[in-house]
Amino acid sequence: LHGERECSICHTSTATLSPYGKDTDADACPICNGLYRLGEQIVDSRDTVFVLARPNNSDTCESIPKVEVYVNNWNDDVNNLRLYL
């Protein structure tokens, strides 16, 4: 397509490439760059909180989605990291 180039990571054609990560000359699409930034946050030394919300598909007219919160710390037991809201 006219004006589009290929992402160095996923090889998708896009017109919006930007430098990928640090210390590399690769150009990547917004999705790959977003995943790179997410990965940086996951391995960050500070505590990081992730929220996964699932759409409510029940027929009971509940409007609040089911939400799981994960805290990134050095505990290997995922059950100690998971909080339900």
C-alpha positions as CSV (number, residue, x, y, z in Angstrom):
1,L,0.0,0.0,0.0
2,H,1.1,3.5,-0.7
3,G,3.1,5.2,2.1
4,E,3.1,2.1,4.3
5,R,6.1,0.2,5.5
6,E,6.5,-3.1,7.4
7,C,6.8,-3.4,11.2
8,S,10.2,-5.0,12.0
9,I,8.6,-7.2,14.7
10,C,5.2,-8.5,13.4
11,H,5.7,-7.6,9.7
12,T,2.4,-5.8,9.5
13,S,2.1,-3.0,6.9
14,T,1.5,0.3,8.5
15,A,2.1,4.0,8.0
16,T,2.8,4.7,11.7
17,L,6.1,3.1,12.5
18,S,8.3,4.4,15.4
19,P,11.6,3.3,17.0
20,Y,11.2,0.0,18.8
21,G,12.6,-0.3,22.3
22,K,15.9,0.9,23.4
23,D,19.3,0.6,21.7
24,T,17.9,-0.8,18.4
25,D,17.5,0.6,14.9
26,A,14.2,-1.3,14.3
27,D,11.0,0.4,13.6
28,A,7.7,-1.1,15.0
29,C,4.0,-0.5,14.8
30,P,2.0,1.0,17.7
31,I,0.9,-2.4,18.9
32,C,4.4,-3.9,19.1
33,N,5.7,-0.7,20.8
34,G,2.8,-0.9,23.3
35,L,3.6,-4.5,24.1
36,Y,7.3,-3.6,24.5
37,R,6.3,-0.9,27.0
38,L,4.0,-3.3,28.8
39,G,6.8,-5.8,29.1
40,E,9.0,-3.1,30.6
41,Q,6.4,-2.3,33.2
42,I,6.0,-6.0,34.1
43,V,9.7,-6.5,34.9
44,D,10.0,-3.1,36.5
45,S,11.5,-3.2,40.0
46,R,8.7,-1.2,41.5
47,D,5.4,-2.8,42.4
48,T,3.0,-2.7,39.4
49,V,-0.7,-3.3,39.4
50,F,-2.5,-4.9,36.5
51,V,-6.2,-5.0,36.1
52,L,-8.0,-7.5,33.9
53,A,-11.7,-6.8,33.4
54,R,-14.0,-9.4,31.8
55,P,-17.2,-8.2,30.1
56,N,-20.3,-9.3,32.0
57,N,-22.1,-11.7,29.8
58,S,-24.6,-12.9,32.3
59,D,-28.3,-12.6,31.9
60,T,-28.8,-11.4,35.5
61,C,-28.7,-7.7,34.6
62,E,-25.4,-7.2,36.5
63,S,-23.6,-4.2,35.2
64,I,-20.3,-4.4,37.0
65,P,-17.6,-6.4,35.1
66,K,-15.6,-9.1,36.9
67,V,-12.2,-7.6,37.7
68,E,-9.0,-9.3,38.8
69,V,-6.1,-7.2,40.1
70,Y,-2.5,-8.5,40.0
71,V,0.3,-6.9,41.9
72,N,3.8,-7.4,40.5
73,N,6.2,-8.3,43.3
74,W,8.6,-11.1,44.0
75,N,6.0,-13.6,45.3
76,D,5.8,-16.7,43.1
77,D,2.4,-17.7,44.4
78,V,-0.2,-16.2,42.0
79,N,-3.0,-16.9,44.6
80,N,-1.3,-14.4,46.9
81,L,-1.2,-11.8,44.1
82,R,-4.7,-12.0,42.9
83,L,-7.4,-9.8,44.4
84,Y,-11.0,-9.9,43.3
85,L,-13.0,-6.6,43.3
